[in-house]
Amino acid sequence: MYEYSFFQWLMFFYIYCFIGWCIESAIVSIDERKFVNRGFLRSPMLPIYGFGAVIILLICLPVRENPVLVYIFGLVETTALEYFTGWLMESLLKMKYWDYSQRKCNLKGRICLRSSLFWGFLSLLLMYVIHKPVEEAVLSMSRALMTAVLSAVTAVFVCDLIYAVRTALDVNKLLAKITDIKAELAKSREELSARFEESERAAAISEKIEKLKADMQRLTERIGFFKKDFILAHPTARSAKFNEALSEIRERLQKKKK
């Protein structure tokens, strides 16, 4: 396929996962004015860029002599990939890891015109600037070296992916617990207001409120390092069911980090 073997395609995928991580982390870090280890994984790889680059190459190499077609095909392909990836992660993990809802010409916050235009220019950059030296480096690798590198990177990638999915699911469970506690707190406070004249009952409710507050504090203080890093790595992420809890945790973590 375009004179590349399966292992060379796999090497391209990992290289562009890393390049995509560099681009995304740089953009978000500049915006946040501090370093952000951007991405779903903890290793310096963003799979959506790897898949995007490979698909761009598959579609655009036959029309590489026509920059207009490269731009259009790259724009359409990457926009479709971004929408599908956003939908899939929202469906499986109940989280929106990027949100373009505040931008003009967006579709369900998953894609927007500005982002799509950027992908088109990135396709041109990939085809005419980035891919040539990457191709030369990959094609110059010996079979033994490529096998060793791919084996090591694939092992890290698979383990990282499994752990990242598990972390995302754990964060979702944490948000559910915090949301339940907040709802119980609100209910207890209403009940306390309604029964202020019954001293014994009021005292019991006050005690319950303090316990719920302590539970909330305990949950937020015992968030593990990787869960903290996972939450802070997605400053624009939203949760379909637990967005209030997510925003509160992110705010607390950011204050503690300062």
MODELLER restraints for C-alpha pairs under 7 A, 6 or more apart:
rsr = mdl.restraints
at = mdl.atoms
rsr.add(forms.Gaussian(group=physical.xy_distance, feature=features.Distance(at['CA:8:A'], at['CA:138:A']), mean=6.68, stdev=0.5))
rsr.add(forms.Gaussian(group=physical.xy_distance, feature=features.Distance(at['CA:11:A'], at['CA:150:A']), mean=6.86, stdev=0.5))
rsr.add(forms.Gaussian(group=physical.xy_distance, feature=features.Distance(at['CA:13:A'], at['CA:50:A']), mean=4.56, stdev=0.5))
rsr.add(forms.Gaussian(group=physical.xy_distance, feature=features.Distance(at['CA:13:A'], at['CA:51:A']), mean=6.52, stdev=0.5))
rsr.add(forms.Gaussian(group=physical.xy_distance, feature=features.Distance(at['CA:13:A'], at['CA:54:A']), mean=6.26, stdev=0.5))
rsr.add(forms.Gaussian(group=physical.xy_distance, feature=features.Distance(at['CA:14:A'], at['CA:50:A']), mean=6.27, stdev=0.5))
rsr.add(forms.Gaussian(group=physical.xy_distance, feature=features.Distance(at['CA:16:A'], at['CA:49:A']), mean=6.11, stdev=0.5))
rsr.add(forms.Gaussian(group=physical.xy_distance, feature=features.Distance(at['CA:16:A'], at['CA:50:A']), mean=4.70, stdev=0.5))
rsr.add(forms.Gaussian(group=physical.xy_distance, feature=features.Distance(at['CA:16:A'], at['CA:53:A']), mean=6.51, stdev=0.5))
rsr.add(forms.Gaussian(group=physical.xy_distance, feature=features.Distance(at['CA:17:A'], at['CA:45:A']), mean=4.64, stdev=0.5))
rsr.add(forms.Gaussian(group=physical.xy_distance, feature=features.Distance(at['CA:17:A'], at['CA:46:A']), mean=4.67, stdev=0.5))
rsr.add(forms.Gaussian(group=physical.xy_distance, feature=features.Distance(at['CA:17:A'], at['CA:47:A']), mean=5.20, stdev=0.5))
rsr.add(forms.Gaussian(group=physical.xy_distance, feature=features.Distance(at['CA:17:A'], at['CA:49:A']), mean=5.33, stdev=0.5))
rsr.add(forms.Gaussian(group=physical.xy_distance, feature=features.Distance(at['CA:17:A'], at['CA:50:A']), mean=4.27, stdev=0.5))
rsr.add(forms.Gaussian(group=physical.xy_distance, feature=features.Distance(at['CA:18:A'], at['CA:44:A']), mean=5.77, stdev=0.5))
rsr.add(forms.Gaussian(group=physical.xy_distance, feature=features.Distance(at['CA:18:A'], at['CA:45:A']), mean=4.51, stdev=0.5))
rsr.add(forms.Gaussian(group=physical.xy_distance, feature=features.Distance(at['CA:18:A'], at['CA:46:A']), mean=6.47, stdev=0.5))
rsr.add(forms.Gaussian(group=physical.xy_distance, feature=features.Distance(at['CA:20:A'], at['CA:46:A']), mean=5.90, stdev=0.5))
rsr.add(forms.Gaussian(group=physical.xy_distance, feature=features.Distance(at['CA:20:A'], at['CA:49:A']), mean=5.19, stdev=0.5))
rsr.add(forms.Gaussian(group=physical.xy_distance, feature=features.Distance(at['CA:21:A'], at['CA:38:A']), mean=6.69, stdev=0.5))
rsr.add(forms.Gaussian(group=physical.xy_distance, feature=features.Distance(at['CA:21:A'], at['CA:39:A']), mean=6.96, stdev=0.5))
rsr.add(forms.Gaussian(group=physical.xy_distance, feature=features.Distance(at['CA:21:A'], at['CA:44:A']), mean=5.87, stdev=0.5))
rsr.add(forms.Gaussian(group=physical.xy_distance, feature=features.Distance(at['CA:21:A'], at['CA:45:A']), mean=5.23, stdev=0.5))
rsr.add(forms.Gaussian(group=physical.xy_distance, feature=features.Distance(at['CA:21:A'], at['CA:46:A']), mean=5.13, stdev=0.5))
rsr.add(forms.Gaussian(group=physical.xy_distance, feature=features.Distance(at['CA:24:A'], at['CA:38:A']), mean=6.44, stdev=0.5))
rsr.add(forms.Gaussian(group=physical.xy_distance, feature=features.Distance(at['CA:25:A'], at['CA:36:A']), mean=5.95, stdev=0.5))
rsr.add(forms.Gaussian(group=physical.xy_distance, feature=features.Distance(at['CA:25:A'], at['CA:37:A']), mean=5.99, stdev=0.5))
rsr.add(forms.Gaussian(group=physical.xy_distance, feature=features.Distance(at['CA:25:A'], at['CA:38:A']), mean=4.85, stdev=0.5))
rsr.add(forms.Gaussian(group=physical.xy_distance, feature=features.Distance(at['CA:28:A'], at['CA:36:A']), mean=6.60, stdev=0.5))
rsr.add(forms.Gaussian(group=physical.xy_distance, feature=features.Distance(at['CA:29:A'], at['CA:35:A']), mean=4.71, stdev=0.5))
rsr.add(forms.Gaussian(group=physical.xy_distance, feature=features.Distance(at['CA:29:A'], at['CA:36:A']), mean=5.14, stdev=0.5))
rsr.add(forms.Gaussian(group=physical.xy_distance, feature=features.Distance(at['CA:36:A'], at['CA:233:A']), mean=5.83, stdev=0.5))
rsr.add(forms.Gaussian(group=physical.xy_distance, feature=features.Distance(at['CA:37:A'], at['CA:233:A']), mean=5.71, stdev=0.5))
rsr.add(forms.Gaussian(group=physical.xy_distance, feature=features.Distance(at['CA:38:A'], at['CA:233:A']), mean=5.11, stdev=0.5))
rsr.add(forms.Gaussian(group=physical.xy_distance, feature=features.Distance(at['CA:38:A'], at['CA:234:A']), mean=6.91, stdev=0.5))
rsr.add(forms.Gaussian(group=physical.xy_distance, feature=features.Distance(at['CA:39:A'], at['CA:46:A']), mean=5.78, stdev=0.5))
rsr.add(forms.Gaussian(group=physical.xy_distance, feature=features.Distance(at['CA:39:A'], at['CA:233:A']), mean=6.55, stdev=0.5))
rsr.add(forms.Gaussian(group=physical.xy_distance, feature=features.Distance(at['CA:40:A'], at['CA:164:A']), mean=6.59, stdev=0.5))
rsr.add(forms.Gaussian(group=physical.xy_distance, feature=features.Distance(at['CA:41:A'], at['CA:160:A']), mean=6.12, stdev=0.5))
rsr.add(forms.Gaussian(group=physical.xy_distance, feature=features.Distance(at['CA:41:A'], at['CA:161:A']), mean=6.25, stdev=0.5))
rsr.add(forms.Gaussian(group=physical.xy_distance, feature=features.Distance(at['CA:41:A'], at['CA:164:A']), mean=5.67, stdev=0.5))
rsr.add(forms.Gaussian(group=physical.xy_distance, feature=features.Distance(at['CA:42:A'], at['CA:160:A']), mean=6.64, stdev=0.5))
rsr.add(forms.Gaussian(group=physical.xy_distance, feature=features.Distance(at['CA:43:A'], at['CA:160:A']), mean=6.93, stdev=0.5))
rsr.add(forms.Gaussian(group=physical.xy_distance, feature=features.Distance(at['CA:52:A'], at['CA:78:A']), mean=5.79, stdev=0.5))
rsr.add(forms.Gaussian(group=physical.xy_distance, feature=features.Distance(at['CA:56:A'], at['CA:74:A']), mean=5.61, stdev=0.5))
rsr.add(forms.Gaussian(group=physical.xy_distance, feature=features.Distance(at['CA:56:A'], at['CA:123:A']), mean=6.85, stdev=0.5))
rsr.add(forms.Gaussian(group=physical.xy_distance, feature=features.Distance(at['CA:60:A'], at['CA:70:A']), mean=5.46, stdev=0.5))
rsr.add(forms.Gaussian(group=physical.xy_distance, feature=features.Distance(at['CA:60:A'], at['CA:73:A']), mean=6.84, stdev=0.5))
rsr.add(forms.Gaussian(group=physical.xy_distance, feature=features.Distance(at['CA:63:A'], at['CA:69:A']), mean=6.71, stdev=0.5))
rsr.add(forms.Gaussian(group=physical.xy_distance, feature=features.Distance(at['CA:63:A'], at['CA:70:A']), mean=6.59, stdev=0.5))
rsr.add(forms.Gaussian(group=physical.xy_distance, feature=features.Distance(at['CA:64:A'], at['CA:70:A']), mean=6.41, stdev=0.5))
rsr.add(forms.Gaussian(group=physical.xy_distance, feature=features.Distance(at['CA:67:A'], at['CA:124:A']), mean=6.99, stdev=0.5))
rsr.add(forms.Gaussian(group=physical.xy_distance, feature=features.Distance(at['CA:70:A'], at['CA:123:A']), mean=6.86, stdev=0.5))
rsr.add(forms.Gaussian(group=physical.xy_distance, feature=features.Distance(at['CA:70:A'], at['CA:124:A']), mean=6.52, stdev=0.5))
rsr.add(forms.Gaussian(group=physical.xy_distance, feature=features.Distance(at['CA:71:A'], at['CA:120:A']), mean=4.81, stdev=0.5))
rsr.add(forms.Gaussian(group=physical.xy_distance, feature=features.Distance(at['CA:71:A'], at['CA:121:A']), mean=6.54, stdev=0.5))
rsr.add(forms.Gaussian(group=physical.xy_distance, feature=features.Distance(at['CA:71:A'], at['CA:123:A']), mean=6.16, stdev=0.5))
rsr.add(forms.Gaussian(group=physical.xy_distance, feature=features.Distance(at['CA:71:A'], at['CA:124:A']), mean=6.03, stdev=0.5))
rsr.add(forms.Gaussian(group=physical.xy_distance, feature=features.Distance(at['CA:72:A'], at['CA:120:A']), mean=6.56, stdev=0.5))
rsr.add(forms.Gaussian(group=physical.xy_distance, feature=features.Distance(at['CA:74:A'], at['CA:119:A']), mean=6.84, stdev=0.5))
rsr.add(forms.Gaussian(group=physical.xy_distance, feature=features.Distance(at['CA:74:A'], at['CA:120:A']), mean=5.35, stdev=0.5))
rsr.add(forms.Gaussian(group=physical.xy_distance, feature=features.Distance(at['CA:74:A'], at['CA:123:A']), mean=5.33, stdev=0.5))
rsr.add(forms.Gaussian(group=physical.xy_distance, feature=features.Distance(at['CA:75:A'], at['CA:116:A']), mean=5.74, stdev=0.5))
rsr.add(forms.Gaussian(group=physical.xy_distance, feature=features.Distance(at['CA:75:A'], at['CA:117:A']), mean=6.60, stdev=0.5))
rsr.add(forms.Gaussian(group=physical.xy_distance, feature=features.Distance(at['CA:75:A'], at['CA:119:A']), mean=5.42, stdev=0.5))
rsr.add(forms.Gaussian(group=physical.xy_distance, feature=features.Distance(at['CA:75:A'], at['CA:120:A']), mean=4.18, stdev=0.5))
rsr.add(forms.Gaussian(group=physical.xy_distance, feature=features.Distance(at['CA:78:A'], at['CA:119:A']), mean=6.41, stdev=0.5))
rsr.add(forms.Gaussian(group=physical.xy_distance, feature=features.Distance(at['CA:79:A'], at['CA:111:A']), mean=6.71, stdev=0.5))
rsr.add(forms.Gaussian(group=physical.xy_distance, feature=features.Distance(at['CA:79:A'], at['CA:116:A']), mean=5.65, stdev=0.5))
rsr.add(forms.Gaussian(group=physical.xy_distance, feature=features.Distance(at['CA:82:A'], at['CA:111:A']), mean=6.72, stdev=0.5))
rsr.add(forms.Gaussian(group=physical.xy_distance, feature=features.Distance(at['CA:83:A'], at['CA:110:A']), mean=5.39, stdev=0.5))
rsr.add(forms.Gaussian(group=physical.xy_distance, feature=features.Distance(at['CA:83:A'], at['CA:111:A']), mean=5.85, stdev=0.5))
rsr.add(forms.Gaussian(group=physical.xy_distance, feature=features.Distance(at['CA:86:A'], at['CA:96:A']), mean=6.85, stdev=0.5))
rsr.add(forms.Gaussian(group=physical.xy_distance, feature=features.Distance(at['CA:86:A'], at['CA:110:A']), mean=5.78, stdev=0.5))
rsr.add(forms.Gaussian(group=physical.xy_distance, feature=features.Distance(at['CA:89:A'], at['CA:95:A']), mean=6.62, stdev=0.5))
rsr.add(forms.Gaussian(group=physical.xy_distance, feature=features.Distance(at['CA:90:A'], at['CA:96:A']), mean=5.43, stdev=0.5))
rsr.add(forms.Gaussian(group=physical.xy_distance, feature=features.Distance(at['CA:93:A'], at['CA:168:A']), mean=6.64, stdev=0.5))
rsr.add(forms.Gaussian(group=physical.xy_distance, feature=features.Distance(at['CA:93:A'], at['CA:169:A']), mean=6.33, stdev=0.5))
rsr.add(forms.Gaussian(group=physical.xy_distance, feature=features.Distance(at['CA:94:A'], at['CA:239:A']), mean=6.23, stdev=0.5))
rsr.add(forms.Gaussian(group=physical.xy_distance, feature=features.Distance(at['CA:94:A'], at['CA:240:A']), mean=6.14, stdev=0.5))
rsr.add(forms.Gaussian(group=physical.xy_distance, feature=features.Distance(at['CA:95:A'], at['CA:237:A']), mean=6.96, stdev=0.5))
rsr.add(forms.Gaussian(group=physical.xy_distance, feature=features.Distance(at['CA:95:A'], at['CA:238:A']), mean=5.79, stdev=0.5))
rsr.add(forms.Gaussian(group=physical.xy_distance, feature=features.Distance(at['CA:95:A'], at['CA:239:A']), mean=4.48, stdev=0.5))
rsr.add(forms.Gaussian(group=physical.xy_distance, feature=features.Distance(at['CA:95:A'], at['CA:240:A']), mean=6.21, stdev=0.5))
rsr.add(forms.Gaussian(group=physical.xy_distance, feature=features.Distance(at['CA:96:A'], at['CA:237:A']), mean=5.32, stdev=0.5))
rsr.add(forms.Gaussian(group=physical.xy_distance, feature=features.Distance(at['CA:96:A'], at['CA:238:A']), mean=4.83, stdev=0.5))
rsr.add(forms.Gaussian(group=physical.xy_distance, feature=features.Distance(at['CA:96:A'], at['CA:239:A']), mean=5.89, stdev=0.5))
rsr.add(forms.Gaussian(group=physical.xy_distance, feature=features.Distance(at['CA:97:A'], at['CA:234:A']), mean=6.33, stdev=0.5))
rsr.add(forms.Gaussian(group=physical.xy_distance, feature=features.Distance(at['CA:97:A'], at['CA:236:A']), mean=6.79, stdev=0.5))
rsr.add(forms.Gaussian(group=physical.xy_distance, feature=features.Distance(at['CA:97:A'], at['CA:237:A']), mean=4.18, stdev=0.5))
rsr.add(forms.Gaussian(group=physical.xy_distance, feature=features.Distance(at['CA:97:A'], at['CA:238:A']), mean=6.38, stdev=0.5))
rsr.add(forms.Gaussian(group=physical.xy_distance, feature=features.Distance(at['CA:98:A'], at['CA:110:A']), mean=6.96, stdev=0.5))
rsr.add(forms.Gaussian(group=physical.xy_distance, feature=features.Distance(at['CA:98:A'], at['CA:236:A']), mean=5.73, stdev=0.5))
rsr.add(forms.Gaussian(group=physical.xy_distance, feature=features.Distance(at['CA:98:A'], at['CA:237:A']), mean=5.28, stdev=0.5))
rsr.add(forms.Gaussian(group=physical.xy_distance, feature=features.Distance(at['CA:99:A'], at['CA:109:A']), mean=4.83, stdev=0.5))
rsr.add(forms.Gaussian(group=physical.xy_distance, feature=features.Distance(at['CA:99:A'], at['CA:110:A']), mean=6.01, stdev=0.5))
rsr.add(forms.Gaussian(group=physical.xy_distance, feature=features.Distance(at['CA:99:A'], at['CA:236:A']), mean=6.36, stdev=0.5))
rsr.add(forms.Gaussian(group=physical.xy_distance, feature=features.Distance(at['CA:99:A'], at['CA:237:A']), mean=6.69, stdev=0.5))
rsr.add(forms.Gaussian(group=physical.xy_distance, feature=features.Distance(at['CA:100:A'], at['CA:106:A']), mean=6.26, stdev=0.5))
rsr.add(forms.Gaussian(group=physical.xy_distance, feature=features.Distance(at['CA:100:A'], at['CA:109:A']), mean=4.22, stdev=0.5))
rsr.add(forms.Gaussian(group=physical.xy_distance, feature=features.Distance(at['CA:100:A'], at['CA:110:A']), mean=6.12, stdev=0.5))
rsr.add(forms.Gaussian(group=physical.xy_distance, feature=features.Distance(at['CA:100:A'], at['CA:111:A']), mean=6.42, stdev=0.5))
rsr.add(forms.Gaussian(group=physical.xy_distance, feature=features.Distance(at['CA:100:A'], at['CA:112:A']), mean=6.29, stdev=0.5))
rsr.add(forms.Gaussian(group=physical.xy_distance, feature=features.Distance(at['CA:101:A'], at['CA:108:A']), mean=6.75, stdev=0.5))
rsr.add(forms.Gaussian(group=physical.xy_distance, feature=features.Distance(at['CA:101:A'], at['CA:109:A']), mean=4.22, stdev=0.5))
rsr.add(forms.Gaussian(group=physical.xy_distance, feature=features.Distance(at['CA:103:A'], at['CA:112:A']), mean=6.92, stdev=0.5))
rsr.add(forms.Gaussian(group=physical.xy_distance, feature=features.Distance(at['CA:104:A'], at['CA:112:A']), mean=6.95, stdev=0.5))
rsr.add(forms.Gaussian(group=physical.xy_distance, feature=features.Distance(at['CA:105:A'], at['CA:112:A']), mean=5.49, stdev=0.5))
rsr.add(forms.Gaussian(group=physical.xy_distance, feature=features.Distance(at['CA:105:A'], at['CA:113:A']), mean=5.59, stdev=0.5))
rsr.add(forms.Gaussian(group=physical.xy_distance, feature=features.Distance(at['CA:106:A'], at['CA:112:A']), mean=3.89, stdev=0.5))
rsr.add(forms.Gaussian(group=physical.xy_distance, feature=features.Distance(at['CA:106:A'], at['CA:113:A']), mean=6.46, stdev=0.5))
rsr.add(forms.Gaussian(group=physical.xy_distance, feature=features.Distance(at['CA:167:A'], at['CA:227:A']), mean=6.33, stdev=0.5))
rsr.add(forms.Gaussian(group=physical.xy_distance, feature=features.Distance(at['CA:171:A'], at['CA:227:A']), mean=6.68, stdev=0.5))
rsr.add(forms.Gaussian(group=physical.xy_distance, feature=features.Distance(at['CA:175:A'], at['CA:242:A']), mean=5.91, stdev=0.5))
rsr.add(forms.Gaussian(group=physical.xy_distance, feature=features.Distance(at['CA:175:A'], at['CA:245:A']), mean=5.75, stdev=0.5))
rsr.add(forms.Gaussian(group=physical.xy_distance, feature=features.Distance(at['CA:175:A'], at['CA:246:A']), mean=6.37, stdev=0.5))
rsr.add(forms.Gaussian(group=physical.xy_distance, feature=features.Distance(at['CA:176:A'], at['CA:242:A']), mean=6.50, stdev=0.5))
rsr.add(forms.Gaussian(group=physical.xy_distance, feature=features.Distance(at['CA:178:A'], at['CA:216:A']), mean=6.45, stdev=0.5))
rsr.add(forms.Gaussian(group=physical.xy_distance, feature=features.Distance(at['CA:178:A'], at['CA:245:A']), mean=6.32, stdev=0.5))
rsr.add(forms.Gaussian(group=physical.xy_distance, feature=features.Distance(at['CA:179:A'], at['CA:242:A']), mean=6.55, stdev=0.5))
rsr.add(forms.Gaussian(group=physical.xy_distance, feature=features.Distance(at['CA:179:A'], at['CA:245:A']), mean=5.95, stdev=0.5))
rsr.add(forms.Gaussian(group=physical.xy_distance, feature=features.Distance(at['CA:181:A'], at['CA:212:A']), mean=6.37, stdev=0.5))
rsr.add(forms.Gaussian(group=physical.xy_distance, feature=features.Distance(at['CA:181:A'], at['CA:216:A']), mean=6.91, stdev=0.5))
rsr.add(forms.Gaussian(group=physical.xy_distance, feature=features.Distance(at['CA:185:A'], at['CA:209:A']), mean=6.02, stdev=0.5))
rsr.add(forms.Gaussian(group=physical.xy_distance, feature=features.Distance(at['CA:185:A'], at['CA:212:A']), mean=6.60, stdev=0.5))
rsr.add(forms.Gaussian(group=physical.xy_distance, feature=features.Distance(at['CA:188:A'], at['CA:205:A']), mean=6.33, stdev=0.5))
rsr.add(forms.Gaussian(group=physical.xy_distance, feature=features.Distance(at['CA:188:A'], at['CA:209:A']), mean=6.56, stdev=0.5))
rsr.add(forms.Gaussian(group=physical.xy_distance, feature=features.Distance(at['CA:192:A'], at['CA:202:A']), mean=5.63, stdev=0.5))
rsr.add(forms.Gaussian(group=physical.xy_distance, feature=features.Distance(at['CA:192:A'], at['CA:205:A']), mean=6.12, stdev=0.5))
rsr.add(forms.Gaussian(group=physical.xy_distance, feature=features.Distance(at['CA:195:A'], at['CA:202:A']), mean=6.17, stdev=0.5))
rsr.add(forms.Gaussian(group=physical.xy_distance, feature=features.Distance(at['CA:196:A'], at['CA:202:A']), mean=5.78, stdev=0.5))
rsr.add(forms.Gaussian(group=physical.xy_distance, feature=features.Distance(at['CA:220:A'], at['CA:249:A']), mean=6.86, stdev=0.5))
rsr.add(forms.Gaussian(group=physical.xy_distance, feature=features.Distance(at['CA:231:A'], at['CA:250:A']), mean=6.62, stdev=0.5))
rsr.add(forms.Gaussian(group=physical.xy_distance, feature=features.Distance(at['CA:232:A'], at['CA:250:A']), mean=6.59, stdev=0.5))
rsr.add(forms.Gaussian(group=physical.xy_distance, feature=features.Distance(at['CA:239:A'], at['CA:246:A']), mean=6.99, stdev=0.5))
